[in-house]
Amino acid sequence: MTAMHPSASNRFSQLLASRPWLLADGATGSNLFEVGLVSGDAPELWNIDHPERIAALHRSFVEAGADILLTNSFGGTRYRLKLHQAEHRVAELNTAAARIARGVADASGRTVAVAGSMGPTGEIMEPIGALTFDQAQQAFAEQASALAQGGVDVLWIETMSSREEVEAAVAGAATVGLPIVCTLSFDTNGRTMMGLSPSDFAGIEKTLAPRLAACGTNCGVGAAEVVACIHNLAQAAGPDVVLVAKGNCGIPQYVDGAICYNGTPELMGVYARMALDAGARIIGGCCGTSPRHLRAMREALDAHTPGPAPELDAIVATLGEVSVGARAQWGGELSRLGGAAAGANLKRGSGRRSGGVLL
């Protein structure tokens, strides 16, 4: 795989070339809820209103061992910001997000890459919906430009579900000349909400121009499913593709009216080691992953001696059940019919998002 911007001066490219694995950070939304973010609010507004809280979260991840910080800009396209009457603030909010993370990374005393987080527009694209490719590309290009202006090292497209939006996001991100990472959320029985499997994604990635610096999966329905998806993606993508695993901290559950994740630091440490052995080179945590979880992941990876890829039975025994679809794909059944029954752990949980915020 050829990264778009292989320059030795790029921190992300440098880290990737010099290390066998990198630790990405944890959750943004669920950690910000702990310090006052209210469901339905746009966390991106805090880049201006409460920059010290965003910096403190980034700092806590760096102190836990993160090599990559994702900016607080997941909902930073004009379409997502329009929900908060802030569509005219794309440049301001994204540039601020990048500068906050850049400041923390540069003060860390070691090389920490800053990744500009770019989430879905929230719109449905043609031919099913009304959003055109050009409109989506322009929105992503606008966000990418602001993130680059703020000093990010890599553009990190995440939680995607459709081919059309992946292609538009990559085309928009490509306008600024930085490396690009893209992850999909395989949260619907081993596929994305729009029906893509890891094998489909591997095929799409080969057609992208520019090719991705890394690709993989984030969010989803638990650590076991993420590791299974990494195995299935590795089988389809081949050894030259850099894979990313950024799974949720266990399964979301409602407890006393609040969204909680059942993953312990110990479980996330095991997940990190299994994801590495399954083929991921960049490993982090998504919804529910606190600095405490991330520190356990760093310690687990630092102490780990790489081994053979884990068997499916070992993943299930250690991390929990996987969906019927992921099992079918593991066995080589890649048709849409394969594994079409509902997965055992796919209570998709309105808990995965709150007010459009990636938790």
C-alpha positions in Angstrom: 0.0 0.0 0.0 1.3 3.4 -0.9 0.6 6.3 1.4 -0.2 9.5 -0.3 2.4 11.5 1.6 5.4 9.3 2.4 7.6 12.2 3.4 10.0 11.4 6.2 9.0 14.7 7.8 5.5 13.6 8.4 5.2 12.4 12.0 2.5 9.7 11.2 4.5 8.2 8.3 7.6 8.4 10.4 6.0 6.5 13.3 4.5 3.9 11.1 7.8 3.2 9.4 9.8 2.9 12.6 7.4 1.0 14.9 5.8 -2.5 14.7 2.6 -1.1 16.2 1.1 2.2 17.3 -1.4 3.0 20.0 -4.2 5.3 19.0 -6.3 7.1 21.6 -9.6 6.3 23.3 -13.1 7.7 23.2 -14.0 11.4 22.8 -17.7 11.7 23.5 -18.1 9.3 26.4 -15.2 10.9 28.2 -16.5 14.5 27.6 -19.8 13.5 29.1 -17.9 12.9 32.3 -16.9 16.6 32.4 -20.1 18.2 31.4 -21.0 17.6 27.8 -24.8 17.1 27.5 -26.5 14.6 25.2 -27.5 16.5 22.0 -24.7 19.0 22.3 -22.0 19.3 19.6 -18.6 18.4 21.2 -16.9 20.4 18.4 -18.2 23.6 19.9 -16.1 22.9 23.0 -13.0 23.5 20.8 -13.9 27.2 21.3 -16.0 27.2 24.4 -14.0 24.8 26.6 -10.6 24.2 24.9 -9.0 23.4 28.2 -11.3 20.4 28.7 -10.4 19.1 25.2 -6.7 19.6 25.9 -7.0 17.8 29.2 -8.6 14.8 27.5 -5.8 14.7 24.9 -3.2 15.0 27.6 -4.7 12.1 29.6 -4.4 9.9 26.5 -0.8 10.9 25.9 0.0 10.2 29.5 -1.7 6.7 29.1 0.7 6.0 26.2 -1.1 7.0 23.0 1.0 7.5 19.9 -1.9 9.0 17.9 -4.4 11.7 19.1 -7.6 12.1 17.2 -8.9 15.6 17.0 -12.3 16.6 18.5 -13.8 17.1 15.0 -15.8 13.9 14.3 -18.9 15.9 13.5 -17.1 18.7 11.8 -18.6 18.7 8.3 -21.0 21.5 7.4 -23.8 18.9 7.3 -23.3 17.8 10.9 -22.6 21.3 12.2 -25.8 22.5 10.6 -27.7 20.5 13.2 -26.3 23.0 15.7 -26.7 26.1 13.5 -22.9 26.1 13.1 -22.4 25.2 9.5 -20.7 28.5 8.9 -18.0 27.6 11.5 -16.4 24.7 9.8 -13.0 26.4 9.4 -13.0 27.9 12.9 -14.0 24.7 14.8 -11.8 22.2 12.9 -8.7 24.5 12.9 -9.2 24.9 16.7 -9.6 21.1 17.1 -6.3 20.5 15.3 -4.4 23.2 17.2 -5.5 21.9 20.6 -4.3 18.4 19.8 -1.2 19.7 18.2 -0.3 21.7 21.2 -0.7 18.7 23.5 1.3 16.4 21.2 4.1 18.9 20.8 4.4 19.3 24.6 4.5 15.6 25.2 8.3 15.2 24.9 8.0 12.4 22.4 6.7 11.9 18.9 2.9 11.9 18.9 0.9 12.1 15.7 -2.2 14.2 15.4 -5.0 12.7 13.3 -7.8 14.9 12.0 -11.0 13.0 12.8 -13.6 13.1 10.0 -16.9 11.3 10.6 -19.9 10.7 8.3 -22.0 13.7 7.1 -25.1 12.0 8.5 -26.7 12.4 5.0 -27.7 9.6 2.7 -25.9 9.8 -0.6 -27.1 9.2 -4.1 -28.6 7.0 -5.6 -30.5 6.2 -2.4 -30.5 9.7 -0.9 -30.2 13.3 -2.0 -26.5 14.1 -1.2 -24.4 14.1 -4.4 -20.8 12.9 -4.6 -19.6 16.5 -5.4 -21.5 18.0 -2.4 -20.0 15.4 -0.1 -16.5 15.7 -1.5 -16.6 19.5 -1.1 -17.8 19.2 2.5 -15.0 16.8 3.3 -12.4 18.9 1.5 -13.6 22.0 3.5 -13.1 20.1 6.7 -9.8 18.6 5.6 -8.4 22.0 4.7 -9.2 23.4 8.1 -7.7 20.4 9.9 -4.5 20.6 7.8 -4.3 24.4 8.6 -4.4 23.5 12.3 -1.5 21.1 12.0 -2.7 17.5 11.7 -0.3 14.9 10.4 -2.9 12.5 8.9 -6.6 12.7 8.0 -8.6 10.0 9.8 -11.9 9.2 8.2 -13.9 7.0 10.6 -17.2 5.2 11.3 -18.1 5.0 7.6 -20.7 2.6 6.2 -21.2 3.2 2.5 -18.9 2.9 -0.5 -20.1 6.2 -1.9 -19.3 8.2 1.3 -15.9 6.5 1.6 -15.0 7.5 -1.9 -16.2 11.1 -1.4 -14.4 11.4 1.9 -11.1 10.1 0.5 -11.4 12.4 -2.6 -12.1 15.4 -0.3 -9.3 14.6 2.1 -6.9 14.0 -0.8 -7.0 17.7 -1.7 -4.6 18.7 1.1 -1.8 16.1 0.4 -1.6 14.4 3.8 -1.8 10.6 4.5 -5.3 9.3 4.8 -6.7 6.6 7.1 -10.2 5.2 6.8 -12.1 2.9 9.1 -15.6 1.4 8.7 -18.0 0.3 11.5 -19.0 -3.3 10.9 -21.8 -3.2 13.3 -24.6 -5.1 11.5 -24.0 -8.8 11.6 -20.4 -8.5 10.3 -21.2 -5.8 7.8 -21.7 -2.0 7.9 -25.2 -0.5 8.1 -25.1 -0.1 4.3 -24.1 -3.8 3.8 -20.3 -3.7 3.3 -18.2 -6.6 4.6 -14.5 -6.4 5.4 -13.8 -8.2 2.1 -15.8 -5.5 0.3 -13.8 -2.8 2.0 -10.5 -4.5 1.0 -11.7 -4.5 -2.6 -12.8 -0.8 -2.4 -9.5 0.2 -0.9 -7.6 -1.2 -3.9 -9.6 1.2 -6.2 -9.0 4.4 -4.2 -6.8 7.1 -5.5 -4.9 7.9 -3.5 -4.5 4.6 -1.7 -4.9 4.7 2.0 -2.0 4.8 4.5 -4.1 2.5 6.7 -7.6 1.1 6.8 -9.7 -0.9 9.3 -12.6 -0.9 11.6 -13.7 1.3 14.6 -16.7 1.4 16.9 -19.0 -1.6 16.2 -20.4 -4.0 18.8 -17.6 -5.1 21.0 -14.0 -6.2 21.1 -14.5 -9.7 19.9 -16.3 -8.6 16.7 -13.5 -6.1 16.0 -10.8 -8.7 16.3 -12.9 -11.1 14.0 -13.3 -8.2 11.5 -9.5 -7.5 11.5 -8.9 -11.2 10.8 -11.4 -11.1 7.9 -10.0 -7.9 6.6 -6.4 -9.2 6.8 -7.4 -12.3 4.8 -8.9 -10.1 2.1 -6.5 -7.2 2.0 -3.2 -9.1 2.2 0.0 -8.5 4.2 1.0 -5.1 2.7 -2.0 -3.2 4.0 -1.7 -1.5 7.3 -4.8 -2.3 9.4 -6.4 -0.3 12.2 -8.5 -1.7 15.1 -10.3 0.9 17.2 -13.0 -1.1 19.0 -15.5 -0.1 21.6 -14.8 -0.8 25.2 -17.0 -3.8 25.4 -20.8 -3.7 24.8 -23.0 -0.6 25.5 -25.6 -1.1 28.2 -28.1 1.2 29.9 -27.5 1.4 33.7 -29.6 3.7 35.8 -30.5 5.7 32.7 -26.9 6.2 31.5 -24.9 4.5 28.8 -22.1 2.3 30.2 -19.6 0.0 28.5 -18.8 -3.3 30.1 -15.2 -3.6 29.0 -12.7 -3.7 31.9 -9.1 -2.5 31.5 -8.0 -6.1 31.6 -10.3 -7.1 28.8 -9.1 -4.2 26.7 -5.5 -5.3 27.2 -6.4 -8.7 25.9 -8.3 -7.2 23.0 -5.2 -5.1 22.1 -2.9 -8.2 22.1 -5.4 -10.2 20.0 -5.9 -7.4 17.5 -2.2 -7.1 17.0 -1.8 -10.9 16.5 -4.8 -10.8 14.1 -3.0 -8.3 11.9 -3.7 -4.8 13.2 -0.7 -2.4 13.4 -2.6 0.5 14.8 -4.7 -0.3 17.8 -6.9 2.0 19.9 -10.2 2.2 21.7 -13.5 3.8 20.6 -16.7 4.4 22.6 -16.3 4.0 26.3 -12.5 3.7 26.3 -11.1 5.8 29.1 -7.4 6.8 29.7 -7.4 4.0 32.3 -8.4 1.4 29.6 -5.8 2.9 27.2 -3.0 2.6 29.8 -3.9 -1.1 30.2 -3.7 -1.5 26.5 -0.3 0.2 26.3 1.1 -2.0 29.0 -0.3 -5.1 27.4 1.2 -4.3 24.0 4.5 -3.3 25.5 4.8 -6.7 27.3 3.4 -8.7 24.4 5.4 -11.2 22.4 3.7 -11.4 19.0 2.2 -14.8 18.3 0.1 -16.5 15.6 -3.3 -15.1 14.6 -5.9 -16.1 17.2 -8.4 -18.8 16.3 -12.1 -17.8 16.4 -12.8 -20.1 19.3 -10.1 -18.4 21.4 -11.5 -14.9 20.5 -15.0 -16.0 21.6 -13.8 -17.7 24.8 -11.7 -14.6 25.8 -13.6 -11.6 24.5 -17.2 -12.8 23.9 -19.4 -14.0 21.1 -19.2 -12.7 17.5 -22.0 -12.3 15.0 -23.3 -15.0 12.7 -22.1 -12.9 9.8 -18.6 -12.5 11.0 -18.4 -16.3 11.7 -19.6 -17.0 8.1 -17.0 -14.6 6.7 -14.3 -16.2 8.8 -15.3 -19.5 7.2 -15.0 -18.0 3.7 -18.7 -17.4 3.0 -18.7 -13.9 1.6 -22.2 -13.8 -0.1 -24.8 -11.5 1.3 -26.9 -14.5 2.1 -24.1 -16.0 4.2 -24.7 -15.4 7.9 -27.9 -13.5 7.2 -29.4 -14.5 10.5 -29.2 -12.0 13.3 -26.0 -12.2 15.3 -26.0 -13.3 19.0 -24.7 -10.0 20.3 -26.1 -7.4 17.8 -28.3 -5.4 20.1 -27.3 -2.4 18.1 -28.1 -0.2 21.0 -29.4 3.2 20.6 -26.5 3.6 23.1 -23.9 3.7 20.4 -24.6 7.3 19.7 -26.2 10.1 21.5 -27.3 13.3 19.7 -25.0 12.4 16.8 -21.9 12.1 19.1 -19.5 9.3 18.7 -19.4 8.0 22.2 
